[in-house]
Amino acid sequence: MIDLSSLTLLKGKKALVTGIANDKSIAWGCAKAFEAFGADVAITYLNDKTRTFVEPLARELRSSVLLPLDLTKEGQLEAVFDDIEKKWGRLDILLHSIAFAPKEDLQGRVVDCSKPGFLMAMELSCWSFIRMTKLAEPLMKNGGVAFTMTYYGSQMVVEHYNMMGPVKAALESATRYMAAELGPKKIRVHAISPGPLKTRAASGISDFESLLSKAESKAPTRSLVSIDDVGVAVAFLATDAAKLITGDTLYIDGGYHIID
Ligand SMILES: NC(=O)c1ccc[n+]([C@@H]2O[C@H](COP(=O)([O-])OP(=O)(O)OC[C@H]3O[C@@H](n4cnc5c(N)ncnc54)[C@H](O)[C@@H]3O)[C@@H](O)[C@H]2O)c1
């Protein structure tokens, strides 16, 4: 990873990072980078099982804010923002790095997906970002920035990405609308589109290995992306140096998306 020890562009900023399952999670790459840039970072964990993996990571960070967040549990998301308000009184950076789709729906054709499966994927992977941004808005008193994670399968038909394609397309569109609505309050909203990374979420996608090898051989940089590559780029976008960049879907994929 790049030596960021001299960078303090996020000093004094407060960041909430959701979606860390373990040390392979994209959200963990972002949390490390936010802290390396000087921010205080609060992180969430899904349940007692994932807490085992997330707690040691929380200890690696300066901040001691570790909160439970299962989006299927009524009121838990609101409780996270209440805790942040009590602890910090404000928020500068929000990272939403959560996606879920039932396996049977994800691994079948889009035309075959069930209504409950589709609605669940939309709720947990797209609506939750809208809701989080709404809850962050009053805490972003001096402006702020909200990020979500998307994938190229929103724009192009990527084999095996199936139902997550339309879900991520909705997420990217919601990002643009929220960026337009919140821009006057100096709140920026971005969708980040990394190339494929071997994480727990990715293990639900069939034949992920061939996606990785295609990405590596086709990307102009001929390299796979790491969670640190994503983290550093996201941390830069959170700084005031990027204060006029908003509403985009930013590809961090070695340029894969420009190649036919
Ligand atoms: N891995 C990739 O190749 C890739 C590429 C582009 C975008 N993404 C996106 O990045 C994001 C993070 O995924 P990742 O690859 O780091 O995998 P990951 O498995 O490490 O992270 C997914 C997170 O979603 C959380 N989650 C699932 N259901 C939840 C619920 N009900 N409540 C709260 N949290 C819940 C999990 O606990 C986990 O922390 C996802 O939106 C994914 O679609 C991944």
The ligand as a Gaussian input file, in Angstrom:
#p B3LYP/6-31G(d) Opt

LIG

0 1
 N      -16.246000      -8.185000      -4.599000
 C      -16.445000      -7.637000      -5.791000
 O      -15.967000      -8.128000      -6.826000
 C      -17.244000      -6.369000      -5.913000
 C      -17.088000      -5.589000      -7.065000
 C      -17.835000      -4.422000      -7.187000
 C      -18.720000      -4.058000      -6.173000
 N      -18.837000      -4.848000      -5.054000
 C      -19.772000      -4.406000      -4.007000
 O      -19.040000      -4.077000      -2.858000
 C      -19.896000      -4.149000      -1.714000
 C      -19.189000      -4.891000      -0.599000
 O      -18.997000      -6.242000      -0.953000
 P      -17.630000      -7.016000      -0.734000
 O      -17.241000      -7.561000      -2.068000
 O      -16.669000      -6.198000       0.044000
 O      -18.104000      -8.296000       0.109000
 P      -18.306000      -8.526000       1.678000
 O      -19.013000      -9.836000       1.796000
 O      -17.035000      -8.383000       2.395000
 O      -19.274000      -7.336000       2.100000
 C      -20.685000      -7.399000       1.958000
 C      -21.247000      -6.868000       3.261000
 O      -22.669000      -6.806000       3.201000
 C      -23.110000      -7.060000       4.535000
 N      -24.527000      -7.405000       4.598000
 C      -25.189000      -8.367000       3.910000
 N      -26.462000      -8.417000       4.346000
 C      -26.605000      -7.458000       5.302000
 C      -27.676000      -7.039000       6.139000
 N      -28.865000      -7.632000       6.124000
 N      -27.462000      -6.014000       7.017000
 C      -26.250000      -5.411000       7.080000
 N      -25.189000      -5.787000       6.336000
 C      -25.370000      -6.802000       5.455000
 C      -22.240000      -8.226000       4.979000
 O      -22.258000      -8.360000       6.377000
 C      -20.888000      -7.776000       4.458000
 O      -20.211000      -7.029000       5.423000
 C      -21.190000      -4.793000      -2.221000
 O      -22.143000      -3.770000      -2.487000
 C      -20.764000      -5.440000      -3.528000
 O      -21.842000      -5.602000      -4.432000
 C      -18.116000      -5.989000      -4.906000

